[in-house]
Amino acid sequence: MPTISPLSGMAEPPVSVMFAVTSSWLIPLAVAIRSLCVHSDPRRNYELHIVHHGLEEEQMKELGKAVSSYPRVSLGFCRLPERLLRILQHRDCGRFSPLTYGRLLAAALFPRHDRVVYLDVDVLLNGDVAELYDADLHGAPIGAVRDCAVLQSISTGRLPDHLEYISGMGVTNPRLYCNTGVMVMDLVQMREQETEDRLLRLLEAHPDSFPYVDQDIINIVFHGRIAPLPLRWNYHFQFELHHAGMADLISGTEFEEAPALYRQFTRAFRSRLRHHQWSLPVSPGRNFRKRREKIKTLQRQLAVFDGSWP
């Protein structure tokens, strides 16, 4: 499996990042943008592109506050193209918004960019997204992290329903199915291969929504040509990793680093839990009750991360 390493011999271009959002997701988006800014390199420029469908000017101004103290981070807005809206006009998108399909048109939406990082609005960045933007995709048109839930289903001997649905459309190796909530997209290669037309034709040819909408479409069109990104860029705390049979299935894949990531993330939780447990016996009255509640809260949180609660 190829490793992701920085591109060599290239000047550092602005880091282009794409989000797609409806008005109901503005707060999570603001958090994601702020976390990106906090970890940005002060020597690098960042261009954030918000694809939307009907945001009001006041809402855009509110989002702008998230980058106001970072002069090297710019924020721009563009609407969903009419071509996509026409395709979706009579389609039941189910629980998904038409914005979900926006990343299918990234190459046309950003014609002056060679590549873009796509991020779901519910992400929380704990590192510099420039590292992701600079990743060497080793000739692949996109990079993404494999879907751990799919691997868990494979370990049980049964494919998820959506993979059964798309298995006849070229997805011959379900182990390669990726989560597209975080992607690096080589827009030059996508334009040369006219992948936008292929993606939209597939969307139009199936009036019934794909179970995982554009994620299924992307996996069909790019199957076998998706560079595996390091797990830390799209870590879901997928506790399926604890299931029997997963150790062999993830051997040699990016998921081998999951236990170390989990320990790193929960280290602070466990430290606080130990502190309150040791202090509880000598905590009188009100402090005793507060510490006991904090202990219960921390135990519940760790149980969630362990996959044992509720």
N, C-alpha and C positions, 0 to 999 in steps of 0.2 A: 504494500500500500504506500503510495507517495506521501511524503510529509509536506506540510505547508510551510514554505520559507519565503522571506521577503524577496521581492523582485530586485534584480541587480542591474546596475548600469543605467538606471533611470533617474531623471530628476523627479523630485517629489511634487506631484500635482496636488491640487486641492482635493481633500477627502470628500467625496460626494456620497450623501446618505439619503435614502428615500424612505418616507413613511406614507401610509395611506390611512385616512382617519375620517370618522363621522363626528358630529358635534357631541355625541354622548361619550366619546373616548378622549376628550380634550385633557382631562386631568391626568390619566395614565400617560398620555403623550408628553405632557409638560414634564412629568417625572423622568421619562425616558430621555428627553432632550437635556434636562438638567444633569442627569447622570453622565451623559455623553460629554457635556461641557466640562464637568468636574475633572474628567480623566483625559481631556484633550491636551495635546502637545502645544505649548504656547508659541512654538516656532513654526507651526503648521496651520494652514488655512482649511476650514471646514465649511462645506456648503450643504445645508439641510433643505431638502425639498419635501414639502407637504402636499400630497395629492389628496384632493377633497372633492366633495359634491355638495356645495351649498353652505360652506362656512361663512359667517358674517364677519364684517370688517372688525368689529369689536373683539370677536373671538380670536382673530388673527393677531390683534394687538396684544391680547393677553398671553398668547403663546410666545410672542416676541420678548416678553419679559424674562423668559427662561434663558435667553442668550444675551440679554442686554449688557451684562458685565463681562462678556467675552468678545473682544473686538475681532478676533480671528474666526468667529463662528457667525455665518450669515444664515438667514432663514428666508425661504421663498415659498410661494404657493402656486399651485396649478390645479385646474379642474380635471375631472375625468373626461377623456375624449368622447365626443358624441358617437363615434363609431362603436365604442364599447357599450354605451348606454342603449344604442339601437338594438344591439344583439341581446341585451338583457331585458329589453322592454317588456316582453311577455313571458319572461322566465321567472319561476318561483325560486328565489335564492335561499329559501328556508331561513335558517337562523343566521345566515351570513349576509353581509352588506355587499352591494355592487362594488364597493371600494376594495373588497377582497381580490377582485380580478385586476386591479390596477397594475400590479407588478408584471402582468403579461405584456404590457405595453411600455415597459421601461425604456427600451431602445428608441422608441419613437418619441416618448415624452422628454427625453434628455439627449437631443441630437448632437450637442457639442461635447458630450462626455464619453470617454472610452470605457469607463466602468462605473458601477455604483454599488453601494452596499444597501440592501433592503433589510429593514428591521420592522417587525411587528411593533405596535404601539405599547404592548404590555411588557416590554423588555426592561431590564434594569442592568445598565452597563457597569462593569467593575474593572474596566481596562480601557485603553486607548483604541477607539474604533479604527484609527489609522493603521494599526497592525493588521486588522482584518482587511481593510481596503488594499493594502500592499501585498496581500497573500499571493503567492505563486500558485496558480491553478493548474500548472503543468499541462497547458493546452486545452483544458476543459472549458466549456462556455460558462458554467456556473460552479460555485462551491457551496456546499451545505453540509449539515450534520445529519447523520442517519437517524431514523425514527426508532427510538428505543422501544416504544410500545409495540411496534411491528415485530421487532426481534423477539420480544417476550411471547407474542402470539405464535411465532414460528417455533419457539422452544416447546410450546404445548402441543404442537402437531396440527394446529388449525390456523389457517390464514384469516386475517380480519376480513369482514365483508367487503370493504372497499377495495382490498387487493384482489379478492375473488372477482370483483366487478371489472377491474382494469387489467386482469392478468392476460386477457385475450387481445390487449391493445399494445403489446410490445414489452410489458414489464415482465421479463422472463426470470429475473432474479429478485425476489421480494426483499432479500437482505440489503439490497442497494436503495430501497425506498427511503427518501429523505424528508425531513421536516423543513418546510420552506419559510418558517418564521424569521430565520436569519439566513441571508444569502449574499454572496458576492457574485455580481453579474458582469460578465465580459460583454459589454454592449457592442463593441466592434465586431466580435465574432458572431453575435446574435444577428446583427444587421447583415453581415456577409452571408450567413446561412438562411436568411429570411425566416427566422424562427417565429417572429411575431405573427406572420400569416398562418404558419402551421399551428400555433397555439390557438389562434382565433377560429380557424377552420374546425379544429377539434371541439372547441366550445360550441360552435354553431351546429355541428353535426349531431350533437347529443342534447336535445332540448330538455331532457331530465337532468337535473343537477348531478354532477359527480358527488359522491358521498363526502369527499374532502375538497370539493370545488377546485380552485385553481392549483392547489397542491398536487392533486391527482394528475391534472393536465400537465403540469411542469415535469412531474416524474415520468409521465408517458413519453413526452417529447424528448427529454434529455436522459432517458434511461441508459445507464452505463457510461454516461459522459458527465457525471457530477463529481467534482473533486471533494473528497471528505475533509471538512474543516475540523480543527481540534474541538473536542467536546466542550471545552470551557466557553466557547462562543454561543452555545445554545443548550445550556444545561437545564433540564426541566425537573430535576430531582425525580426522575422516573424510577420508582421503587420496584419496577419490574426486574431491575438488576438483581434483586434479592431472590428471585424465583429459581427453583431447581432447573438445571440445564442451561442457565444463562452464562455460566462461567466459560463453558466450551464455545458457546455461540459468539461471545464477544472477544474471544482470544484473537489477538492480532488486529483488532479494530481500535478505533479511537475511544471506545467505551472502557478500555482497560484503565484509563486514568480516572474513572468515575469515583472509586472509593477514596482516592486521595482528595478529589475535589469536595466530596461530601464531608470528609473530616475537616478540611480547611474551613468550609462554610459554617459548620456547626461547632467549631472550637469555642467561639465566644459564648454560644448558648450553654455549652457544658461548663465553661468556667463560671458563668454567672449562677448556674444551678448549684455547683459545688459550694460557691461562696454563701448562698442563702441557706443551703442545707447545714453547713458548719455553723453558721451564725444563729440559726433558728433556736437551739436550746438555751441561748443566753439572751434572747430577745423578749423583753417583757411586754405584756399588754398589747397595745395597738400595733407595735412593731412586729410582734409575733404573728398577728393575724395578717399583716401586710406581706411578711416574708412567706407565710404559708401559701397565700394566694399566688405570689410570684413563682414559688416552686411548682405549684399545680399548672400554672400557665406555661412555664418552660418545659415541663414534662409533656404537656399536650403538644407543644410545638415540635419537640424532638420526636414524639410518637408519629406526628404527621410526616416528618422527614424520613422516619424509619419505615413508613408504610404500614404501621400497625394501629393507626387511629384515623377516623372513627371505626 
